[in-house]
Structure formats: structure tokens, C-alpha cells
Amino acid sequence: MAAQSKLLPADRTTRSIVNELTNLYLKHRTKISRAVYLTLFVTLINRIRNAVQQQKAASLRQAEARQRGGPRDIEGMARKKVEINREFFKNLSRLIRIVIPGWRSKEMTLLIIHSVFLVVRTLISLYVAELDGRLVSNLVRGRGRDFLMGIVWWMAVAIPATFTNSMLSYHQAEASLLYRTRLTKFIHERYLSNMTFYAISALDDRIKNADQLITVDVAKFSNSLAELYSNLAKPILDMAIYNYSLSRSVGGEGLFFMSLLVQVSANVMRMLTPPFGKYVADEARLEGAFRFEHSRLIDYSEEVALYHGHEAEKDTLDKSYFTLIKHVNFILRRRFYHGIMEDFVIKYFWGALGLILCSVPIFFKLPHAIGASSMGDRTESFVTNRRMLLSSSDAFGRVMFSYREISELAGYTSRVAGLLDVMDDIQAGNFAKKLVSSASTEENAAVLRGRGTVTEGEDIEFTDVPIISPNGDVLVKALSFSVKPGDSLLVVGPNGCGKSSLFRILGGLWPSYGGVVRKPPFSDIFYLPQRPYLSNGTLREQIIYPDSVRAMCSKDVTDADLVSILETLDLHELVASHGWDAEEEWRDVLSSGLQQRVAMARLFYHKPKYAILDECTSSVTLEMEKIMYDTAKGLGITLMTVSHRRSLWKYHTRILQFDGQGKYVFTRLDAEKRLELEDEKEELDLQLRMVPEIERRIAELSAL
């Protein structure tokens, strides 16, 4: 008491000071509340202004990067930490505009209906909280009839509540399917246009597993986006309605200070939350790598079996799998420790704050608050407030838990948006290819950065066009030649000299890195590789590929016309043994020779102006080869052939010969004269090989 008398006057105690401060606060409560709310509003506006300024600065940096040109380093982006930042929201906004194209779309209609059910569910939960309070109040007061009527109402409310919950689950699943359908269609249209599907795998190194991105990651993104709307919209709506109802019972001050403490603890939790978005992106990448190793084993199963390389492949698969499992276990451990922290803060710390808040109306009389006088009224008020607080806390907890879900969505968003960015770059002619070249990397990179001019015309003409290998080697610095209609060309040279690269440029698969290319439209050029592609479908569809049956009918082509083509190639027995509508795995059913004859039947069906024949008769007999070329010439098709068979020289009037050292010769081909010269060369080679034997024999005779 002596110490207290030194600090406070004798007529004043701690209780009196608290009462004076409380009365002073209640007297100016309105002004203080307005000042607090005004401060919060100004703070919010300032944060929004800073965010807008940062977004403008980021947009300016991106615009400058686009002006400098060049492909975007998606691989470098994947290595960076996947965060919930402006880049994430920009990519997410882009994807949302794809999956929800407009206000009148089916997806937007479903979202509106879903939102209505979310509101209905929140209102039902609010009514259930009040009903729960009345039930406990009637139980405390001993009102049995009112208690039983409350139970009846409780069961009655269960009917719309269960229907609403089921509709919310149904709408969420339906939204996920609609999102996936929209996004898959959008990606397919771009992936299967302008040879993008080929360029991603052959000309660009940024996307390793496009199949997984299109099938798995798009599905996961759609599911995550559909779940996120429910997991965010419902809790936010619950928090707004429950907090408003609580403020009427416990006062806005207590709710404000509790929210402040919750916000501080939430910020601490956010700082301690691991980067789950990056973990998910890395997991998806490792899943794709593991799937790719299995696909690669299937593609090269015969070669691996011939080498008895199953043990080496097993080691590769095990390494890929255990790398994936190690990363998954790492994620599980991080989620375990993070879950402990979340449960303690959300369930217990915030629960203790809630109990204190619900006790305020019991111990203190608040102005403008709904009060309670009797024991039953206080019990009803406490139970109702407690129920609403638990629902509000649960809603806030779901918002906090959703941060992890948003992080996972950020991982999927980064991968899907990365795929779209790469496709945009490829369609704009920008490629990112790692050079593994034996020549100067800087010199080759300068060539690869260049772009030539491609125009359409009746004939084919290359003027100073560089020929590049897949690994970036400059095979021919400047190739120039021309092919007129009816002027067939024979292309010869050693392996790796640029023959295939030339035809890829001509077919539009590869870009022109310089010079001028004039060629007919794509529909006038038909390519036949050494290993024909046989699609899934009927025998008829193999002959008319890539046309459909409807397109065949529009050309006034009948099955009888197809039979005539097959008879020319001695394939008519296929119709008798399989039928036009038979669906088989044609690659397994037909031998390599029959496959090449089916590919030639496609050529005769389409009748293009130009045909590129890349060793396409290597598995057929010389008699059948003669029939193929005679028929093609009879149809007026100009041939561009890659072959070392001397029997084909007579079908060509021009020759383009590569020496494999960066040089080439383009000249007129005189088949008879060239055959005579080749025979003479072979005879001289034979004589030269006999010189050592003759010299040895002369030496023996001289020694006698």
C-alpha cells in the first residue's frame, strides 16, 4: 500500500483510473472508431497505389525486354522460386480469360449459380447458429416443448442444407471439367497449328514433356482453380457475415483487436510457410521426366533388347524414380512441420482469443450491443456468438489454408503459362536451342538469330539459304538451286550433309535462317519419309491420310478409285483380307515394304505438284520401284528424291550433290552418261585395288 500511495494519489485507485479511461473512451467512442477506420482505409489505398506503381514498373521492364527481341527463357523462369507475385497474377489472369471467355459463357453462368448457392449456404449456417443458441437456451430454461420444436426446425433445415452442399460439390466438379475443356481446346488449336508440335520437340529445348503439360498439368490446374474459388469465396463471405453479426453482439472494438492479433499471427505464419508452389512445380517436372524415361524405353525397346541394355535402362529408371520419391518425401516432411504450426495457431491460439471475445458481453455492458439479462439469455447469446465465432474462425482458417493451395496453383499456373509462352515464341519464329556444335558457337548463334524470306510461287527456288543441322552446325553456308514443274531433282550425298535439313525447310518444319526461299503452298508438296506414318483408323483412312472420309467424298473420289490405286501397287489383297472399315494397328500388321507401298498410294491419291521422296522405296523391289516412279511421272508429279539407287537416275533431270564438307554441286543430270562414268569409275577402282597384287607378283618374278 505504501508503494501504491507513492505512485497514485490517495483518493485514486487503479480501478478508478480504469473506469475514468473507460468512460472517456465511451464518451468519444464514435470519433475514435471513425479515426481507426479512416486510418485503415488510408493504409489500404496506399498499399493499392504502391501495388499499381510496381505493376507499371514491371510492365515497362517487360516491354523493354520484348523490344530487345529474342525468346523468353522459360527454363530460367522454372528454376526461379514460384511465388505468389505479380507474375503469378498476370499468368493467372491470362488463363482465366481463356477458361472464362465472357460474361455470357457457360462457365460464367455456372459461377454465378455457384455463388448464389454459396450465399444460401452461408445464410443457412447463420440461421443454424441462432437456432443452436435457442436450443441451448431452452434446454437451460427447461422449456421442453420449445426444445422439441427447435429439434424439428433443425431437421427441417437439414433438407435445404444437404441439397446446397451437394450442389456446391457438383458445381465445383462441373467447373473443373469446363475449365479443362476450354484450356485443352485452346492449347490444341495452337499446338497443332503452324507445325508448333514439331517445333517444340525439334527446334526448342524449353519444353521437355509437352504431353504431360497438356494432359496432366492442365487437369491439375483446372481442378485447383475450381477448388480455389469455393475455398476462397465461401470463407470470405462467411467472415464478412459472421463478423458483422458478431460486431452487433460483442462490439466492434473487440472484434477489431482480435482481428489485429489474428492478422499479426497470420503474417508470421506466412513468413514461415515453405514455397509449396515451387515444390509442386518441381514435382510435376520430375513426374514428367520419369514418364519420359518410360516412353523412351517403349520407343527404343527393340534397340535396347538387341544390346541387352535392360540393366542400364533399369538403373536409369530407378534413378529417375528415386529422385522423384526423394522430392515427394521432402515435401511431406515440410508439410508435416507446417501443419503442426498451422493447427496450433488456428485451432488453439485463435480459439483462445475467440473464447475471450465471446465472454465480453457476459462480463461487460457494451453500448449499442445486443445485451442479455437472464441466465438463459446470456447462455443463448454465448452459444450463438460462440457458434458464429467458430464458423468465422473456421472460415479464416480455410483462407489461411488456401494460401498453400494458392501456392500449388501458382506451380501449375507457371507450367501451363510457360507452355503458352513457348508456343507464342515459336509461332513468332523465336527458338531457344542449346547448341552442341563442333564449329564456333558464336558464329553459329549469329546464323541462328537470322531469318530469311519465304515467298510462294509455282516453282521451288533457294537463294543463298544456309543449311543448319539439328545441333546448330552450319552444313552449307549458302545453298542456291531451283526446280521447275516437271524438272525432277535427285539429291545425293553422305549422311549428315544436309539433305534432310533441306527438305525440312522446304516442308515448313524448320525456319529459313537466311536468304530467300520460294516454294509452292504446302498443299502442293507431299512428303514421303523412309519410315511411313500409319495413323489410327481404318484401311481407307490410311490411304487418304490426312484427309477425312468427308473430304474424300468432296473430291468425288470413291472406294473404286482407291481400289484402282491399290491394284497399281499390288495392294488390292488388303481390301479382301481386312476390308475398308477394318481398324488395326497397321504398323504391326504391315511389313516395312507394304507400309512404303501404302505411303505411295497416298501420293497417288493426293496427286500433288511436288513430291519429296526420302529413301521411300528402300524396302521394295526394283520392279515395284519402277511401277511407283512410272506412275508418279504419269500423274505429272515433279519428284525430289533422296536415294543412292542408280536405277532412279533416269527419272530425274537435275542433281544436287553434297560432298559433306560444306560444298555442293547443282547441275543437269544425264543419266546415261553418268551411268557410263560410274561404270568406268568402278572399273578403274577395281584396277587400282589390283595394283599392289600386280606389283607383288612382278617383284616375285624379278627375284627369279
C-alpha positions in Angstrom: 0.0 0.0 0.0 2.9 2.3 0.7 4.3 1.7 -2.8 0.9 2.3 -4.3 0.5 5.6 -2.4 3.7 6.9 -3.8 2.6 6.2 -7.4 -1.1 7.2 -7.2 -2.9 9.9 -5.2 -4.6 8.7 -2.1 -8.1 9.3 -3.4 -7.4 7.4 -6.7 -7.0 3.7 -7.3 -6.3 1.6 -10.3 -10.0 0.6 -10.6 -11.0 4.3 -10.6 -8.4 5.2 -13.3 -9.7 2.3 -15.5 -13.2 3.5 -15.0 -12.3 7.0 -15.9 -10.5 5.8 -19.1 -13.4 3.6 -20.0 -15.9 6.5 -19.6 -13.6 8.7 -21.6 -13.5 6.2 -24.4 -17.2 5.6 -24.3 -17.8 9.3 -24.5 -15.6 9.7 -27.6 -16.2 6.2 -29.0 -17.7 7.3 -32.3 -14.8 9.7 -33.1 -12.1 7.1 -32.1 -13.8 4.4 -34.2 -14.1 6.7 -37.2 -10.4 7.6 -36.8 -9.4 3.9 -36.7 -11.5 3.0 -39.7 -10.2 6.1 -41.6 -6.6 5.1 -40.9 -7.3 1.6 -42.1 -8.9 2.9 -45.3 -5.9 5.3 -46.0 -3.5 2.4 -45.4 -5.4 0.2 -47.8 -5.5 2.9 -50.5 -1.7 3.5 -50.1 -1.0 -0.2 -50.5 -3.1 -0.4 -53.6 -1.3 2.6 -55.0 2.1 1.1 -54.3 1.0 -2.2 -56.0 -0.2 -0.3 -59.1 3.1 1.5 -59.3 5.1 -1.7 -59.0 2.9 -3.3 -61.7 3.5 -0.4 -64.1 7.3 -0.6 -63.5 7.2 -4.4 -64.1 5.2 -3.8 -67.3 7.7 -1.3 -68.5 10.6 -3.7 -67.9 8.7 -6.4 -69.8 8.0 -4.1 -72.7 11.7 -3.2 -72.9 12.6 -6.9 -72.9 10.1 -7.5 -75.8 11.6 -4.7 -77.8 15.1 -6.2 -77.5 13.6 -9.4 -79.0 14.6 -13.0 -78.5 12.7 -15.9 -76.9 11.7 -15.9 -73.3 13.8 -18.0 -71.0 11.1 -20.3 -69.7 13.6 -22.7 -68.4 15.2 -19.9 -66.3 11.8 -19.0 -65.0 11.2 -22.6 -64.0 14.4 -22.6 -62.0 13.3 -19.5 -60.1 11.2 -19.7 -57.0 7.5 -19.9 -57.9 5.9 -17.2 -55.8 2.5 -15.5 -55.4 3.5 -12.3 -57.0 2.6 -10.0 -59.9 3.9 -12.6 -62.4 1.6 -15.2 -61.0 -1.5 -12.9 -61.1 -0.7 -11.9 -64.6 -0.4 -15.5 -65.8 -3.5 -16.5 -63.8 -5.5 -13.6 -65.3 -4.4 -14.8 -68.8 -5.5 -18.3 -68.1 -8.8 -17.2 -66.5 -9.6 -15.2 -69.7 -9.2 -18.4 -71.6 -11.3 -20.7 -69.4 -14.0 -18.0 -68.9 -14.1 -16.2 -72.2 -17.0 -13.8 -71.5 -19.9 -12.8 -69.3 -22.4 -14.9 -71.3 -20.3 -18.0 -71.4 -21.4 -21.3 -69.8 -18.6 -21.0 -67.3 -19.7 -17.6 -66.1 -23.3 -18.8 -65.7 -22.1 -21.7 -63.7 -20.0 -19.4 -61.5 -23.0 -17.1 -60.8 -25.2 -20.1 -59.9 -22.4 -21.4 -57.7 -22.1 -18.1 -56.0 -25.8 -18.0 -55.3 -25.6 -21.4 -53.6 -22.6 -20.1 -51.6 -24.7 -17.2 -50.3 -27.6 -19.6 -49.5 -25.2 -21.9 -47.6 -23.8 -19.0 -45.5 -27.3 -17.8 -44.6 -28.3 -21.3 -43.7 -25.2 -21.6 -41.4 -26.1 -18.3 -39.8 -29.6 -19.5 -39.1 -28.3 -22.7 -37.7 -26.1 -20.8 -35.3 -29.0 -18.8 -34.0 -31.1 -22.0 -33.8 -28.3 -23.7 -31.9 -28.3 -20.8 -29.4 -32.1 -21.1 -28.9 -31.9 -24.9 -28.4 -29.3 -24.5 -25.6 -31.3 -21.6 -24.1 -34.5 -23.7 -24.0 -32.5 -26.6 -22.5 -31.1 -24.4 -19.7 -34.6 -22.9 -19.0 -36.2 -26.3 -19.0 -38.7 -25.5 -21.9 -39.2 -29.0 -23.3 -41.8 -28.1 -25.9 -39.7 -25.2 -27.3 -36.7 -27.5 -27.3 -38.5 -30.2 -29.3 -39.8 -27.6 -31.8 -36.2 -26.5 -32.2 -35.2 -30.0 -33.0 -38.0 -30.2 -35.6 -36.8 -27.0 -37.2 -33.2 -28.3 -37.1 -34.2 -31.4 -39.1 -36.2 -29.3 -41.5 -33.2 -27.0 -42.2 -31.1 -30.1 -42.9 -33.0 -30.7 -46.2 -32.0 -27.5 -48.0 -28.6 -27.6 -46.3 -27.7 -31.0 -47.7 -29.1 -30.1 -51.1 -27.0 -27.0 -51.1 -23.8 -28.8 -50.1 -24.3 -31.4 -52.8 -24.9 -28.7 -55.5 -21.8 -26.9 -54.4 -19.7 -30.1 -54.9 -21.4 -30.8 -58.2 -20.8 -27.3 -59.5 -17.1 -27.4 -58.4 -16.6 -30.7 -60.4 -18.5 -29.3 -63.4 -16.5 -26.1 -63.4 -13.3 -28.1 -63.3 -14.4 -30.0 -66.4 -15.4 -26.9 -68.2 -12.1 -25.2 -67.4 -10.2 -28.1 -68.7 -12.2 -28.4 -71.9 -11.7 -24.7 -72.7 -8.0 -24.7 -71.9 -7.3 -28.0 -73.7 -9.1 -26.8 -76.9 -7.2 -23.5 -76.8 -3.9 -25.4 -76.4 -4.7 -27.9 -79.1 -5.6 -25.2 -81.6 -2.2 -23.6 -81.1 -0.2 -26.8 -80.5 -1.5 -28.4 -83.7 -1.1 -25.3 -86.0 1.9 -24.0 -87.9 3.8 -27.1 -87.0 4.1 -26.0 -83.4 4.0 -29.6 -82.1 7.1 -30.4 -84.2 9.0 -27.2 -83.4 8.6 -27.7 -79.6 10.3 -31.0 -79.7 12.8 -30.5 -82.6 13.7 -26.8 -82.6 13.3 -25.7 -79.0 14.7 -27.0 -75.7 12.5 -25.3 -73.2 9.6 -27.8 -73.1 10.7 -31.4 -72.4 7.4 -33.0 -71.8 4.6 -31.2 -73.7 2.4 -34.3 -73.4 2.4 -34.1 -69.6 1.8 -30.4 -69.6 -1.3 -30.8 -71.9 -2.8 -33.8 -70.2 -1.7 -33.8 -66.5 -0.8 -30.2 -65.6 -3.9 -28.7 -67.4 -6.1 -31.1 -65.5 -4.5 -30.3 -62.2 -4.7 -26.5 -62.9 -8.4 -26.8 -63.7 -9.1 -28.8 -60.5 -7.1 -26.4 -58.4 -8.7 -23.3 -59.9 -12.2 -24.7 -59.4 -11.5 -25.7 -55.8 -9.8 -22.3 -55.1 -13.0 -20.4 -55.9 -15.1 -22.4 -53.4 -12.3 -22.4 -50.8 -11.9 -18.6 -51.0 -15.4 -17.2 -51.9 -17.2 -19.2 -49.2 -14.8 -18.4 -46.3 -14.6 -14.7 -47.3 -18.4 -14.5 -47.4 -18.7 -16.3 -44.1 -16.2 -14.0 -42.5 -18.0 -10.9 -43.6 -21.4 -12.0 -42.5 -20.4 -13.6 -39.2 -18.1 -10.7 -38.3 -20.9 -8.3 -38.9 -23.3 -10.3 -36.7 -20.6 -10.7 -34.0 -19.9 -6.9 -34.0 -23.6 -6.3 -33.0 -23.2 -8.7 -30.0 -19.6 -8.2 -28.8 -18.9 -4.7 -30.2 -16.6 -3.7 -33.0 -13.7 -2.9 -30.7 -13.1 -6.4 -29.5 -13.6 -7.8 -33.0 -11.1 -5.2 -34.3 -8.4 -6.0 -31.8 -8.9 -9.8 -32.2 -8.6 -9.3 -36.0 -5.4 -7.3 -35.4 -3.9 -10.2 -33.4 -5.0 -12.7 -35.9 -3.5 -10.7 -38.7 -0.2 -10.4 -37.0 -0.1 -14.2 -36.3 -1.1 -14.8 -39.9 1.7 -12.7 -41.2 4.2 -14.7 -39.1 2.7 -17.9 -40.4 3.0 -16.7 -44.0 6.7 -15.8 -43.4 7.3 -19.3 -42.1 5.4 -21.1 -44.9 7.6 -23.0 -47.3 7.5 -22.3 -51.0 5.0 -25.1 -51.8 4.4 -23.6 -55.3 8.0 -24.3 -56.3 7.8 -27.7 -54.7 4.7 -28.6 -56.8 6.3 -27.3 -60.0 9.4 -29.4 -59.3 7.3 -32.5 -58.5 5.4 -32.1 -61.8 8.7 -31.7 -63.7 10.2 -34.9 -62.0 7.0 -36.8 -62.8 7.3 -35.8 -66.4 10.9 -36.8 -66.5 10.0 -40.2 -65.0 7.2 -40.7 -67.6 9.6 -39.6 -70.4 12.1 -42.3 -69.5 9.4 -45.0 -69.7 8.2 -43.6 -73.1 11.7 -43.6 -74.3 12.2 -47.2 -73.3 9.0 -48.1 -75.2 10.1 -46.2 -78.3 13.5 -47.9 -78.4 12.6 -51.2 -76.9 13.9 -53.2 -79.9 17.3 -51.5 -79.9 17.7 -51.9 -76.1 16.8 -55.6 -76.4 19.4 -56.2 -79.1 22.0 -54.5 -77.0 20.8 -56.4 -73.8 20.7 -53.0 -72.2 17.9 -53.7 -69.8 20.2 -53.4 -66.7 21.4 -50.0 -67.8 17.8 -48.9 -68.5 16.7 -50.2 -65.2 19.4 -48.1 -63.5 18.2 -45.0 -65.4 14.5 -45.6 -64.5 15.4 -46.3 -60.8 17.4 -43.1 -60.6 14.6 -41.1 -62.1 12.0 -42.7 -59.8 14.0 -42.3 -56.6 14.8 -38.7 -57.4 11.0 -38.1 -57.6 10.4 -40.0 -54.4 13.1 -38.2 -52.6 11.5 -34.9 -53.5 8.0 -36.1 -52.6 9.3 -37.2 -49.1 10.9 -33.8 -48.7 7.5 -32.1 -49.4 5.8 -34.4 -47.0 8.2 -33.5 -44.2 7.8 -29.8 -44.8 4.0 -30.2 -44.8 4.2 -32.1 -41.5 6.1 -29.3 -39.7 4.0 -26.6 -41.4 0.8 -28.5 -40.4 1.8 -28.5 -36.7 2.3 -24.8 -36.7 -1.0 -24.2 -38.6 -3.0 -26.4 -36.3 -1.6 -24.8 -33.1 -2.2 -21.2 -34.3 -5.5 -21.7 -36.0 -7.2 -24.2 -33.7 -5.9 -23.3 -30.2 -4.4 -19.8 -30.2 -7.2 -18.3 -32.2 -9.7 -20.4 -30.3 -8.5 -18.9 -27.0 -8.9 -15.4 -28.5 -12.4 -16.4 -29.5 -13.4 -17.5 -26.0 -12.2 -14.2 -24.6 -14.2 -12.3 -27.2 -17.4 -14.3 -26.6 -17.1 -13.6 -22.9 -17.1 -9.8 -23.4 -21.0 -9.4 -23.4 -21.2 -11.6 -20.3 -18.8 -9.5 -18.1 -19.2 -6.1 -19.7 -22.1 -3.9 -20.7 -21.4 -2.6 -24.2 -23.3 0.4 -25.7 -25.2 -0.2 -28.8 -24.7 -4.0 -28.4 -27.5 -6.6 -28.1 -27.5 -7.4 -24.4 -28.8 -10.2 -22.3 -30.2 -10.1 -18.7 -31.2 -13.5 -17.6 -29.2 -16.7 -17.4 -31.0 -18.2 -20.4 -30.4 -15.1 -22.5 -26.8 -15.0 -21.6 -26.4 -18.7 -22.4 -28.2 -18.2 -25.8 -26.0 -15.2 -26.6 -22.8 -17.0 -25.6 -23.7 -20.1 -27.6 -24.8 -18.2 -30.7 -21.7 -16.0 -30.6 -19.5 -19.0 -29.9 -21.1 -20.8 -32.9 -20.6 -17.8 -35.2 -17.1 -17.3 -33.9 -16.2 -20.9 -34.6 -17.7 -20.6 -38.1 -15.8 -17.3 -38.6 -12.6 -18.8 -37.3 -13.1 -21.9 -39.5 -13.6 -19.6 -42.5 -10.4 -17.6 -41.7 -8.6 -20.9 -41.2 -9.7 -22.1 -44.6 -8.5 -18.8 -46.0 -5.1 -19.4 -44.4 -5.0 -23.0 -45.5 -5.9 -21.8 -49.0 -2.5 -19.9 -49.1 -0.9 -23.4 -49.6 -3.5 -24.2 -52.2 -2.7 -20.9 -54.0 0.9 -21.8 -53.8 0.2 -25.1 -55.5 -2.0 -23.3 -58.1 1.0 -21.0 -58.7 3.1 -24.0 -59.6 0.5 -25.3 -62.1 -0.1 -21.8 -63.5 3.6 -21.3 -64.0 4.0 -24.5 -66.0 0.8 -24.0 -68.2 1.6 -20.4 -68.8 5.2 -21.3 -69.7 3.8 -23.7 -72.3 1.7 -20.9 -73.8 4.7 -18.5 -73.8 6.9 -21.0 -75.6 4.2 -21.6 -78.2 3.8 -17.9 -78.7 7.6 -17.6 -79.2 7.7 -20.5 -81.6 4.8 -19.1 -83.7 6.7 -15.7 -83.8 9.8 -17.5 -85.1 11.8 -17.3 -81.8 13.5 -20.5 -80.8 15.8 -21.4 -77.8 18.0 -24.2 -78.8 21.1 -25.4 -77.0 24.0 -25.6 -79.4 26.2 -28.7 -79.3 28.3 -27.7 -82.2 31.8 -28.5 -83.3 32.1 -25.1 -85.0 32.3 -21.7 -83.4 29.3 -21.3 -81.1 29.2 -17.5 -81.6 29.3 -17.9 -85.4 26.5 -20.4 -85.4 24.5 -18.4 -82.9 24.7 -15.4 -85.3 23.4 -17.5 -88.1 20.6 -19.0 -86.0 19.5 -15.5 -85.0 19.0 -14.6 -88.6 15.8 -15.1 -90.6 15.3 -15.5 -94.3 12.4 -14.6 -96.6 9.8 -17.2 -97.6 7.5 -16.5 -100.6 5.0 -18.6 -102.6 5.4 -19.3 -106.2 4.9 -22.0 -108.9 8.4 -23.3 -108.7 11.0 -24.1 -106.0 14.0 -21.9 -105.6 16.6 -21.5 -102.9 18.8 -18.4 -103.0 21.8 -18.2 -100.5 19.9 -20.2 -97.9 22.1 -21.6 -95.0 21.5 -25.3 -94.2 21.7 -26.0 -90.5 21.9 -29.3 -88.6 19.7 -30.0 -85.6 22.6 -29.4 -83.2 23.4 -26.0 -84.7 26.2 -26.9 -87.2 26.3 -24.9 -90.4 26.4 -27.6 -93.0 26.1 -25.3 -96.1 26.6 -21.6 -95.7 24.6 -20.6 -98.8 22.7 -23.0 -100.9 21.2 -22.0 -104.2 19.2 -24.1 -106.6 15.9 -24.2 -108.4 13.3 -26.8 -109.5 10.7 -26.1 -112.2 7.5 -28.0 -112.6 8.3 -31.3 -114.5 12.0 -30.9 -113.8 12.7 -33.6 -111.2 15.6 -33.4 -108.8 17.9 -36.1 -107.4 19.6 -35.2 -104.1 22.7 -37.3 -103.1 25.4 -37.0 -100.5 26.8 -38.7 -97.4 25.0 -38.9 -94.1 24.8 -35.6 -92.2 25.4 -33.4 -95.2 22.1 -31.5 -95.1 19.7 -33.5 -97.2 17.0 -33.9 -94.5 17.5 -30.3 -93.3 16.9 -29.1 -96.8 13.6 -30.9 -97.0 12.5 -29.8 -93.5 12.9 -26.2 -94.7 11.0 -26.9 -97.8 8.3 -28.6 -95.9 7.9 -25.7 -93.5 9.2 -27.7 -90.5 12.3 -25.6 -90.0 12.6 -21.8 -90.4 14.8 -20.3 -93.0 17.9 -18.8 -91.3 18.8 -16.5 -94.2 18.4 -16.0 -97.9 15.2 -16.3 -100.0 13.1 -19.4 -100.3 10.4 -19.5 -103.0 8.1 -22.5 -102.9 4.5 -23.6 -103.7 1.8 -23.7 -101.0 2.0 -26.5 -98.5 -0.9 -28.3 -100.2 1.1 -28.7 -103.4 4.0 -30.5 -101.7 3.8 -34.1 -100.3 6.5 -35.7 -98.3 7.2 -39.5 -98.1 9.7 -40.5 -95.5 11.7 -43.7 -95.3 9.5 -44.9 -92.4 5.9 -44.0 -93.2 3.5 -42.9 -90.6 0.4 -45.0 -90.2 -2.4 -43.4 -88.2 -5.1 -44.9 -86.0 -8.1 -45.7 -88.2 -9.4 -47.8 -91.0 -7.6 -49.0 -94.1 -9.4 -46.4 -96.1 -8.1 -43.7 -93.7 -4.6 -44.9 -94.2 -4.8 -44.3 -98.0 -6.4 -40.9 -97.8 -4.5 -39.6 -94.8 -4.6 -36.7 -93.7 -7.9 -36.3 -95.4 -11.1 -37.4 -93.8 -13.8 -39.5 -95.4 -15.9 -36.4 -95.9 -13.0 -34.6 -97.6 -12.6 -37.7 -99.9 -16.2 -37.6 -100.9 -16.0 -33.8 -101.6 -13.2 -34.6 -104.1 -15.6 -37.1 -105.8 -13.3 -40.0 -105.0 -14.9 -43.3 -104.4 -13.7 -46.6 -103.0 -13.5 -47.9 -106.5 -10.9 -45.2 -107.3 -8.9 -46.3 -104.2 -9.1 -49.9 -105.4 -7.6 -48.8 -108.7 -4.7 -47.2 -106.9 -4.1 -50.3 -104.7 -4.2 -52.5 -107.8 -1.4 -50.4 -109.4 0.7 -51.1 -106.3 -0.4 -54.7 -105.9 -2.2 -53.9 -102.6 -5.7 -54.9 -103.6 -5.5 -58.0 -101.5 -5.5 -55.8 -98.3 -9.1 -54.9 -99.1 -10.1 -58.5 -99.5 -8.3 -59.7 -96.3 -9.1 -56.7 -94.0 -11.9 -54.7 -95.6 -12.1 -50.9 -95.9 -13.5 -50.3 -92.4 -11.1 -52.5 -90.5 -9.2 -50.8 -87.7 -5.9 -52.4 -87.0 -2.5 -51.5 -85.5 -1.2 -51.1 -89.1 2.4 -50.7 -88.1 2.4 -54.2 -86.7 0.1 -55.8 -89.4 2.0 -54.5 -92.4 5.7 -55.2 -93.2 8.0 -52.3 -94.0 7.7 -52.9 -97.7 3.9 -52.8 -97.6 4.0 -49.7 -95.5 6.1 -47.9 -98.1 3.6 -49.0 -100.8 0.7 -47.7 -98.7 2.5 -44.4 -98.4 3.0 -44.3 -102.2 -0.8 -44.9 -102.5 -1.4 -41.8 -100.5 0.8 -39.9 -103.0 -1.3 -41.2 -105.9 -4.5 -40.2 -104.1 -3.5 -36.6 -103.4 -1.7 -36.0 -106.7 0.4 -33.0 -105.6 2.5 -30.9 -107.9 5.7 -31.8 -106.0 6.7 -34.9 -104.1 9.7 -35.3 -101.7 10.7 -38.9 -101.7 13.2 -39.5 -98.9 14.5 -43.1 -99.3 10.8 -44.1 -99.5 11.5 -47.2 -101.8 14.3 -48.7 -99.8 12.2 -51.7 -98.7 10.5 -52.5 -102.1 11.8 -54.5 -105.0 13.2 -52.8 -108.1 10.1 -53.9 -110.1 7.8 -52.2 -107.7 10.0 -49.2 -107.5 9.8 -48.8 -111.3 6.0 -49.0 -111.1 5.9 -46.4 -108.4 8.1 -43.9 -110.3 6.5 -44.5 -113.7 3.0 -43.9 -112.2 4.2 -40.8 -110.4 5.7 -39.4 -113.5 2.5 -40.3 -115.4 0.4 -38.3 -112.9 2.6 -35.2 -113.6 4.2 -35.1 -110.2 7.6 -33.4 -110.0 9.9 -35.6 -107.9 12.6 -34.6 -105.5 14.3 -37.8 -104.5 16.9 -38.7 -101.9 18.3 -42.1 -102.8 21.5 -43.8 -103.7 19.9 -46.3 -106.1 21.3 -45.9 -109.6 18.1 -47.3 -111.0 16.3 -44.0 -110.1 18.6 -41.7 -112.0 16.7 -41.9 -115.3 13.6 -40.4 -113.6 15.4 -37.1 -112.8 16.8 -34.3 -114.9 18.7 -32.3 -112.2 21.1 -33.4 -109.5 22.0 -31.7 -106.2 25.1 -33.4 -104.8 26.6 -32.6 -101.4 30.2 -33.5 -100.6 29.7 -33.4 -96.8 32.4 -30.6 -96.4 30.1 -27.7 -96.9 30.3 -27.7 -100.7 27.7 -28.8 -103.2 27.1 -29.1 -107.0 23.8 -28.4 -108.7 23.7 -29.3 -112.4 21.8 -31.1 -115.1 21.7 -34.9 -114.8 22.4 -37.0 -117.9 21.5 -40.4 -116.5 23.1 -42.5 -119.4 26.3 -40.6 -119.4 26.5 -40.6 -115.6 26.0 -44.4 -115.6 28.8 -44.8 -118.1 31.1 -42.7 -116.0 30.1 -44.6 -112.8 30.9 -47.9 -114.5 34.2 -46.6 -115.7 35.0 -45.3 -112.2 34.2 -48.7 -110.7 36.4 -50.4 -113.3 39.3 -48.1 -112.5 38.8 -48.5 -108.8 39.0 -52.2 -109.3 42.1 -51.9 -111.3 43.7 -49.7 -108.6 42.9 -52.2 -105.9 44.7 -54.8 -108.0 47.9 -52.7 -108.4 49.5 -53.9 -105.1 48.9 -57.5 -106.1 50.5 -56.9 -109.5 53.5 -55.2 -108.0 54.0 -58.1 -105.6 53.8 -60.6 -108.5 56.3 -58.5 -110.5 58.7 -58.5 -107.5 58.4 -62.3 -107.2 59.2 -62.7 -110.9 62.1 -60.3 -110.8 63.6 -62.3 -108.0 63.9 -65.5 -110.1 
